[in-house]
Amino acid sequence: MAEILVLNRTDLPTDATIYQRGDPVVIFPDGHNWGAEELNSAKFIIVKIAGVAPETLKAYLARVEEIIGVSPSGIKRTRTIHKCRYRLPVESLPPRHRNKQQIAVSLTEWTSMIVDKTL
């Protein structure tokens, strides 16, 4: 099982270069020892997905960047478009998951709920 920490704060500025409400922040194996901040439901939601290795879900932490230049030595310079490509629309979770600090879903349910910000 994998556990995904999803940001739930509503007091953040609208800025694509920082995490926004619903963004997956980090993924750990089942049984991770979350700290007091992560267990605060006003700040985070923990999504538990059974039968999935954390490595399988790493793509959900991807950033969206554009190349704005290349140095003479070939190093790409980028600009962040979205801190996180994907978003869990916390405000429209199914009723059984609303207002909970931890939710358990299947991989199919996770992929049906998650939104790609680039589409």
Backbone as CSV, one residue per row, in Angstrom:
resi,resn,N_x,N_y,N_z,CA_x,CA_y,CA_z,C_x,C_y,C_z
1,MET,0.847,-1.182,0.000,0.000,0.000,0.000,0.888,1.239,0.000
2,ALA,0.418,2.269,-0.654,1.106,3.561,-0.683,0.233,4.588,0.030
3,GLU,0.891,5.572,0.619,0.192,6.665,1.267,0.657,7.964,0.631
4,ILE,-0.298,8.768,0.179,0.007,10.026,-0.501,-0.456,11.180,0.381
5,LEU,0.454,12.100,0.644,0.119,13.289,1.410,-0.364,14.355,0.435
6,VAL,-1.607,14.795,0.599,-2.233,15.771,-0.299,-2.483,17.060,0.484
7,LEU,-2.053,18.177,-0.070,-2.245,19.465,0.585,-3.731,19.815,0.643
8,ASN,-4.189,20.270,1.820,-5.600,20.601,1.997,-5.807,22.045,2.457
9,ARG,-4.761,22.818,2.545,-4.874,24.205,3.026,-5.635,25.061,2.019
10,THR,-6.444,25.970,2.545,-7.222,26.863,1.686,-6.712,28.299,1.747
11,ASP,-5.682,28.548,2.540,-5.193,29.916,2.758,-3.942,30.256,1.947
12,LEU,-3.753,29.580,0.843,-2.549,29.795,0.035,-2.802,30.812,-1.076
13,PRO,-1.776,31.591,-1.419,-1.951,32.513,-2.551,-2.087,31.728,-3.855
14,THR,-2.730,32.311,-4.820,-2.856,31.668,-6.127,-1.561,31.922,-6.888
15,ASP,-0.729,30.918,-6.910,0.589,31.017,-7.535,0.973,29.617,-7.994
16,ALA,1.092,29.428,-9.278,1.364,28.097,-9.829,2.721,27.549,-9.431
17,THR,3.611,28.405,-8.903,4.955,27.943,-8.558,5.038,27.391,-7.140
18,ILE,3.913,27.390,-6.402,3.888,26.773,-5.078,2.788,25.707,-5.065
19,TYR,2.867,24.807,-4.086,1.822,23.798,-3.969,0.488,24.466,-3.702
20,GLN,-0.560,23.898,-4.284,-1.924,24.393,-4.118,-2.776,23.300,-3.484
21,ARG,-3.936,23.689,-2.987,-4.852,22.716,-2.377,-5.132,21.586,-3.366
22,GLY,-4.996,20.362,-2.877,-5.237,19.186,-3.702,-3.992,18.597,-4.337
23,ASP,-2.863,19.306,-4.245,-1.623,18.793,-4.842,-1.031,17.668,-4.001
24,PRO,-0.658,16.543,-4.636,0.091,15.514,-3.927,1.492,16.059,-3.618
25,VAL,1.941,15.896,-2.381,3.215,16.473,-1.960,4.311,15.424,-1.849
26,VAL,3.982,14.265,-1.278,4.968,13.207,-1.070,4.245,11.867,-0.998
27,ILE,4.969,10.802,-1.330,4.394,9.450,-1.303,5.314,8.561,-0.470
28,PHE,4.715,7.797,0.450,5.462,6.872,1.300,4.798,5.502,1.291
29,PRO,5.538,4.467,1.724,4.919,3.151,1.881,3.890,3.167,3.012
30,ASP,3.019,2.180,3.005,2.011,2.004,4.043,2.676,1.983,5.417
31,GLY,2.027,2.620,6.371,2.524,2.591,7.735,3.509,3.696,8.064
32,HIS,3.667,4.656,7.164,4.584,5.762,7.435,4.170,6.473,8.719
33,ASN,5.155,6.898,9.482,4.897,7.590,10.741,4.753,9.084,10.465
34,TRP,3.532,9.530,10.201,3.274,10.927,9.885,3.419,11.784,11.131
35,GLY,3.897,13.005,10.954,4.046,13.941,12.061,2.747,14.676,12.347
36,ALA,2.767,15.477,13.404,1.574,16.213,13.831,1.065,17.155,12.743
37,GLU,1.963,17.811,12.012,1.540,18.726,10.948,0.801,17.984,9.844
38,GLU,1.340,16.839,9.438,0.710,16.063,8.364,-0.636,15.476,8.796
39,LEU,-0.793,15.243,10.078,-2.041,14.672,10.590,-3.098,15.742,10.888
40,ASN,-2.785,16.978,10.590,-3.729,18.085,10.779,-4.606,18.166,9.525
41,SER,-5.888,17.804,9.644,-6.768,17.731,8.473,-7.036,19.088,7.829
42,ALA,-6.775,20.174,8.533,-6.923,21.497,7.921,-5.767,21.774,6.959
43,LYS,-4.698,21.009,7.083,-3.523,21.219,6.238,-3.313,20.115,5.203
44,PHE,-3.600,18.863,5.586,-3.307,17.738,4.701,-4.378,16.657,4.789
45,ILE,-4.456,15.870,3.727,-5.249,14.642,3.693,-4.278,13.524,3.313
46,ILE,-4.406,12.397,3.958,-3.581,11.244,3.608,-4.455,10.275,2.825
47,VAL,-4.034,9.974,1.602,-4.768,9.058,0.735,-4.024,7.724,0.723
48,LYS,-4.699,6.671,1.121,-4.108,5.335,1.163,-4.630,4.534,-0.022
49,ILE,-3.688,3.975,-0.781,-4.053,3.187,-1.959,-3.518,1.778,-1.780
50,ALA,-4.414,0.815,-1.652,-4.036,-0.574,-1.403,-3.453,-1.231,-2.643
51,GLY,-2.499,-2.111,-2.413,-1.954,-2.939,-3.481,-1.062,-2.222,-4.476
52,VAL,-0.545,-1.064,-4.112,0.280,-0.284,-5.031,1.584,0.106,-4.336
53,ALA,2.697,-0.126,-5.015,3.990,0.295,-4.480,4.137,1.806,-4.665
54,PRO,4.730,2.507,-3.705,4.899,3.955,-3.829,5.577,4.377,-5.133
55,GLU,6.532,3.606,-5.604,7.254,3.944,-6.843,6.310,4.040,-8.035
56,THR,5.249,3.261,-8.007,4.270,3.255,-9.087,3.558,4.606,-9.218
57,LEU,3.491,5.350,-8.127,2.725,6.597,-8.100,3.595,7.851,-8.218
58,LYS,4.891,7.706,-8.336,5.805,8.859,-8.355,5.464,9.868,-9.454
59,ALA,4.896,9.425,-10.545,4.549,10.348,-11.642,3.565,11.420,-11.182
60,TYR,2.780,11.127,-10.134,1.806,12.105,-9.642,2.458,13.267,-8.891
61,LEU,3.773,13.205,-8.703,4.500,14.301,-8.062,5.199,15.194,-9.087
62,ALA,5.005,14.916,-10.359,5.710,15.634,-11.428,5.371,17.121,-11.453
63,ARG,6.379,17.921,-11.790,6.198,19.355,-12.024,5.953,19.579,-13.507
64,VAL,5.449,20.760,-13.824,5.327,21.163,-15.222,6.252,22.361,-15.388
65,GLU,7.221,22.195,-16.260,8.209,23.250,-16.495,8.362,23.481,-17.984
66,GLU,8.800,24.689,-18.333,9.131,24.957,-19.727,10.587,25.388,-19.789
67,ILE,11.235,25.032,-20.867,12.628,25.416,-21.068,12.653,26.858,-21.561
68,ILE,13.402,27.699,-20.855,13.481,29.109,-21.239,14.858,29.473,-21.798
69,GLY,15.731,28.504,-21.802,17.051,28.762,-22.359,17.987,27.602,-22.087
70,VAL,19.123,27.657,-22.739,20.160,26.646,-22.550,21.488,27.385,-22.431
71,SER,22.239,27.032,-21.398,23.532,27.673,-21.196,24.517,27.193,-22.259
72,PRO,25.641,27.911,-22.439,26.654,27.470,-23.411,27.175,26.055,-23.137
73,SER,27.100,25.629,-21.869,27.561,24.278,-21.539,26.460,23.229,-21.688
74,GLY,25.283,23.651,-22.157,24.203,22.706,-22.437,23.233,22.476,-21.294
75,ILE,23.348,23.229,-20.212,22.432,23.074,-19.076,21.139,23.838,-19.361
76,LYS,20.022,23.132,-19.243,18.722,23.731,-19.521,18.302,24.641,-18.365
77,ARG,17.772,25.800,-18.711,17.156,26.701,-17.746,15.656,26.562,-17.914
78,THR,14.969,26.366,-16.795,13.528,26.144,-16.867,12.763,27.133,-15.997
79,ARG,11.498,27.245,-16.297,10.565,28.042,-15.507,9.420,27.122,-15.107
80,THR,9.049,27.167,-13.819,7.963,26.324,-13.326,6.612,26.872,-13.779
81,ILE,5.831,26.021,-14.421,4.472,26.363,-14.833,3.507,25.937,-13.721
82,HIS,3.670,24.702,-13.237,2.894,24.178,-12.110,3.846,23.434,-11.195
83,LYS,3.800,23.731,-9.909,4.629,23.018,-8.926,4.315,21.526,-8.961
84,CYS,3.058,21.211,-9.189,2.632,19.819,-9.292,1.660,19.695,-10.466
85,ARG,1.901,18.720,-11.321,1.069,18.550,-12.521,-0.345,18.085,-12.191
86,TYR,-0.459,17.293,-11.139,-1.748,16.679,-10.818,-2.373,17.298,-9.575
87,ARG,-3.689,17.172,-9.490,-4.443,17.737,-8.377,-5.606,16.828,-8.026
88,LEU,-5.795,16.637,-6.743,-6.972,15.931,-6.248,-7.995,17.000,-5.871
89,PRO,-9.112,17.111,-6.574,-10.093,18.160,-6.265,-10.792,17.871,-4.930
90,VAL,-10.154,18.295,-3.865,-10.627,18.019,-2.506,-12.061,18.487,-2.305
91,GLU,-12.393,19.622,-2.895,-13.726,20.189,-2.704,-14.830,19.359,-3.345
92,SER,-14.480,18.440,-4.236,-15.505,17.626,-4.878,-15.285,16.125,-4.665
93,LEU,-14.668,15.772,-3.550,-14.516,14.354,-3.225,-15.885,13.714,-3.022
94,PRO,-16.001,12.409,-3.273,-17.272,11.727,-3.006,-17.662,11.913,-1.535
95,PRO,-18.952,11.966,-1.231,-19.410,12.221,0.149,-18.739,11.352,1.213
96,ARG,-18.487,10.088,0.904,-17.907,9.213,1.931,-16.472,9.595,2.293
97,HIS,-15.822,10.435,1.468,-14.442,10.852,1.733,-14.325,12.285,2.241
98,ARG,-15.396,13.024,2.219,-15.328,14.436,2.608,-15.070,14.598,4.102
99,ASN,-14.304,15.633,4.407,-14.020,16.022,5.793,-13.341,14.921,6.599
100,LYS,-12.552,14.096,5.934,-11.791,13.058,6.624,-10.308,13.358,6.461
101,GLN,-9.540,13.016,7.484,-8.112,13.268,7.442,-7.388,12.176,6.646
102,GLN,-7.906,10.965,6.697,-7.327,9.858,5.942,-8.439,9.168,5.168
103,ILE,-8.145,8.867,3.895,-9.119,8.138,3.088,-8.414,6.969,2.407
104,ALA,-9.142,5.900,2.205,-8.606,4.730,1.515,-9.348,4.569,0.198
105,VAL,-8.589,4.454,-0.887,-9.177,4.304,-2.214,-8.420,3.237,-2.991
106,SER,-9.037,2.744,-4.035,-8.352,1.814,-4.940,-7.558,2.647,-5.956
107,LEU,-6.659,2.015,-6.664,-5.909,2.712,-7.700,-6.861,3.247,-8.772
108,THR,-7.874,2.472,-9.124,-8.858,2.905,-10.119,-9.594,4.149,-9.637
109,GLU,-9.977,4.160,-8.375,-10.678,5.326,-7.834,-9.755,6.550,-7.814
110,TRP,-8.493,6.347,-7.418,-7.517,7.450,-7.407,-7.376,8.057,-8.801
111,THR,-7.175,7.212,-9.795,-6.965,7.736,-11.155,-8.226,8.404,-11.711
112,SER,-9.387,7.999,-11.226,-10.614,8.645,-11.694,-10.842,9.999,-11.005
113,MET,-10.269,10.181,-9.819,-10.457,11.427,-9.077,-9.410,12.492,-9.416
114,ILE,-8.218,12.064,-9.774,-7.096,12.998,-9.965,-7.277,13.786,-11.278
115,VAL,-6.834,15.033,-11.273,-6.977,15.907,-12.442,-5.590,16.321,-12.927
116,ASP,-5.383,16.257,-14.224,-4.139,16.724,-14.840,-4.310,18.219,-15.141
117,LYS,-3.521,19.068,-14.510,-3.653,20.517,-14.670,-3.271,20.996,-16.059
118,THR,-2.597,20.159,-16.843,-2.163,20.590,-18.175,-3.235,20.373,-19.233
119,LEU,-4.302,19.694,-18.895,-5.368,19.417,-19.878,-6.470,20.437,-19.819
